[in-house]
Amino acid sequence: MSTAIVWFRRDLRLADNPALTAAAKAHDTVLAVYVHAPEEEGEWAPGAASRWWLHHSLKALDASLDRLGGRLHVMRGPSLDALRALIAATDAEAVYFNRLYEPRAIRRDKALRKALEADGIAVASCNAALWCEPWDIATKQGEPYRVFTPFWRNLRPRIEGLEPLPVPHGLAFAGGKDALWEARSRAKGAAASTAIENLQLLPTLDWARGFAEWTPGEQGAHDMVGIFADDALGHYADGRDLPARHGTSRLSPHLHFGEISPVQIATSLREHVARRRSADIEPYLRQLGWREFGHHLLFHFPKTPKENFNPAFDGMRWAPRDAHALRRWKQGLTGIPIVDAGMRELWATGWMHNRVRMLVASLLTKNLRQHWLLGAKWFWDTLVDADLANNAMGWQWVAGSGADAAPYFRIFNPVTQSEKFDPDGAYIRRWVPELAKAPGRLVHAPWEDADFLRRSGYPKPIVDLKSSREDALRAYRQSRGGRAAEAPAREE
C-alpha cells in the first residue's frame, strides 16, 4: 500500500487542489501535513493579522479533513527535516505540494526537491494559485510583461475552459485519526504532530476582536463568493470604488491563503450570471487579472518587494524618516478624514477598501514623502490579505516607481477623492466618530471651520495638502535629474 504526503502551504482547501488530487490518484493513501516554518520566509514571514487568519484557516482545514476521516498533521520546521521524519516513519513514497512564487519559497522548494529526490522520494509540484504560470506568458519578444493591459489581453483567452477539480472521490488517509498509528510513527522516529494552538499564531493582546466579521476557511470563501454574486456583482463596475458600500468581493484573504482558487471564483460567477442572465463579470475578472499580474512581476523581478522596479526612482530623495508622522499615519490621526477612516478600518478589521488604500499610500509617499517601504511593511503586519506580490505592486504603483505605475505627477487630493467616492461621508462617519455630526463639506475638510474642529476633538491636518503636493512634485522632478514632468502635474 503506497502513501504520499500532501504538503499544504497556502492552498488550504480540498476542492480544486491539484496536489491533493494527483496524490490521491497515484497512491492508496495520503497524509495531509502542514509544516510551520516562518523562519524560512525571512522578513516576509506572516504578519500579525495574517497569523490570525492562518490559525483559523488551519482549524477549518483540519475540520474538513476530519469529516472525511482524516486529520491535518501539524509539524514544526525546518520543512525538510519535518518531511524526512514523516517519510521515515510512514514509509511514504512521494511528496506533493502546490507551488509558491515568492523568491525565498522558490529557493527553499528547489533545494528541498533536490534533497528528497536524492533520498529516492518522488516529488511533484502543481499550480493551484494562478490561472497561468508566470513562465508560460510572455511578450512576442519572449520577455516578461511590464504593463498590465497587454498582459491581460494575453491572459484573458487562456482562462476560458478552465474548470475546477472536485474533492477527490474516496480519499483514504494514512492512519486516519488513529492515535495508535501516530504513536507507532513516533516510535519509528517521526516528531509528534502538534496542536494548531501550540503554534501561537493568535495575538496575545485582544487586538483582533473586529476580525470576527471574517470567516476563514474553504467554506467561508465560497460563502463570500455567493454574497458577492448576490449583492454586489451586478453593480461592481460602479460600486467597487465606494468605500461605504460592500461593493467589492472581499475575497483577497481567501485567495491569499488558497481557500479558493481564481478558477473556482470565475466558474461560480459564470454560473451565477447564467442563472440570473444579468451582470457582467468582466470588470471583476480584470481585477483578478491584476492579482495575476502582481505574481507575474514578483516571479520575474524578485527584488521588487524592497527595491524600486523603475531604477529611475533610485535617485529619489525621500524626506528623513519621521517617526511622529509615521505613528500618526498608522493610528489614523493625520487630520485627513478619508485617510484616518481607512487606517482605523485597517486596525479594526485587518482590511481596507482598495480605493482608500491608494489614498493612504499617496498621503504617506507624496505629501509626507516617506519611503513606500515603510507603508508596505505596516500593511504587511496589519492586513489579513497581506500578499507579497500585490503589496509590493500596490505600493510601487502609487509611489510611481513600479511597473505600469501611476505617473509620479499624479498626486491624489484626499479631499477631492473623499467628496467623489464618499459624498455623504458615510464611510468617514463610521470610522471617525469625532466627525459623525460634521455638517456638509466639513466631514471631508473639518479644518475649514476652526471652531468646529476644536469642539470635535479631531486633530489638525498633519500636513498642508497644497504645499506638500508642490514639495513632492519638486522632489520627483529633481530625482529625474531636474527634467520637467512629461505631462502637467495632475491632482485627483
Beta strands, then each sheet from edge to edge (+ up, - down):
strand 1: 3-8
strand 2: 29-36
strand 3: 73-76
strand 4: 94-98
strand 5: 122-126
strand 6: 410-411
strand 7: 490-491
sheet 1: 3+ 2+ 1+ 4+ 5+
sheet 2: 6+ 7+
end
